[in-house]
């Protein structure tokens, strides 16, 4: 009888990433240890709940969320999930509370009450079908991404925002933020009927400040770009890597290089954006009116963004990839395993398991090469 092959060891890089992502957590108690008290836990859900009760806003949001997670049913695969707006608002209000990240030790007193609090908070994460909001939350959980995003958010907000300052901060964000996080924010998939998600995606680059108030001529926009060495090189890079080879969307180089070149233009004079809240079409904020004898040249430049099969397919493929990260099957299988473990005490996870589940998606994003 042939022996089954030995499992392949994890690559060292994978192990290093996993160790970096796992936050410190209390060690399991030995058999002879007494039952843990709440004071021995870093962030007991029971302690977090009492702290929340002392805050009227947090307490009201928790009670509302508890009723939401009890009443919202799982939609059929063919149906669009529908969650009341007030439930989403309640989840948002708890985002910065100590309930997020709270833990329950497997041998603590009042474990049932603690787990009830834990699952009320964590079931709320599955209420929202807005993937753009989920990617925004992932950015918020990362110190560097959150800091860079807040910087351009402040520079690009307000009625008196300065466009050149806004563009500089946008350029900094897409240069310094981790590629999976930057692409997740900008290229998040939205259902055609979810205009709120589409609006959030279109507003990612703060178009009211980053884009010119009145659409200039596209050739004038290119002239301004060519006067800046950085913008000029970024535009040439985009035209090289996003050059369509056929109508099927085949790029001259890899789709990943086309997307990097596209994101590299954000923050320059040639900043593109989504044109509406209902689809993923992109375009420059310019017009070809008044181009005279250069009308055809202008339309070719504008069409390289708005009618480029290579760019269109690259964006669509990346959005499909992002959608798979939050697929219904992945979510269902994860929660099914956890539910089974909670019913069987022998299979219950240790206190660090919730942290491990929360690290799964960032780990996938970091390890993705495309």
MOFENMO-V137969 format. One record per pair of residues at least 4 apart in sequence whose C-alpha atoms are under 6 Angstrom apart, sorted by sequence separation. I is the first residue (numbers start at 1). J is the second residue. D is the distance in whole Angstrom. If there is no record, write none. Layout:
I_J_D, I_J_D
//
This chain:
45_49_6, 55_59_6, 68_72_6, 75_79_6, 119_123_6, 142_146_6, 145_149_6, 149_153_6, 152_156_6, 157_161_6, 172_176_6, 173_177_5, 179_183_6, 180_184_6, 183_187_5, 184_188_5, 195_199_6, 206_210_6, 207_211_5, 238_242_6, 239_243_6, 246_250_6, 267_271_6, 291_295_5, 299_303_6, 303_307_5, 304_308_5, 309_313_6, 313_317_6, 328_332_6, 329_333_6, 332_336_6, 335_339_6, 349_353_6, 156_161_6, 245_250_5, 266_271_5, 52_58_5, 53_59_5, 75_81_6, 139_145_5, 140_146_5, 225_231_5, 226_232_5, 244_250_6, 245_251_6, 265_271_5, 341_347_5, 342_348_5, 52_59_5, 139_146_6, 190_197_6, 225_232_6, 244_251_5, 245_252_6, 274_281_6, 275_282_5, 341_348_5, 190_198_6, 243_251_6, 274_282_4, 242_251_6, 243_252_5, 273_282_5, 104_114_6, 156_166_5, 273_283_6, 288_298_6, 155_166_5, 241_252_6, 272_283_5, 241_253_5, 272_284_5, 242_258_5, 152_169_5, 241_258_5, 152_170_6, 68_87_6, 283_305_5, 238_261_5, 283_306_5, 238_262_6, 282_306_6, 65_90_6, 148_173_5, 61_90_5, 145_177_6, 231_268_6, 167_210_6, 225_269_6, 163_209_6, 163_210_6, 135_184_6, 48_98_5, 135_185_6, 48_99_5, 156_209_6, 66_120_6, 132_188_5, 45_102_5, 44_102_5, 45_103_6, 43_102_5, 44_103_5, 251_310_5, 255_314_5, 43_103_6, 44_104_6, 249_309_4, 250_310_5, 249_310_4, 249_313_6, 244_310_5, 130_197_6, 46_114_6, 218_286_5, 242_310_6, 45_114_6, 217_286_5, 218_287_6, 242_311_6, 215_285_6, 216_286_5, 217_287_5, 218_288_6, 215_286_4, 217_288_5, 35_107_6, 36_108_5, 202_274_5, 35_108_6, 199_277_5, 198_277_4, 219_298_6, 198_278_6, 195_277_5, 195_278_6, 192_278_5, 171_267_4, 170_267_5, 168_267_6, 167_267_4, 189_319_5, 188_319_6, 187_319_6, 180_365_6, 105_351_5, 25_352_6
//
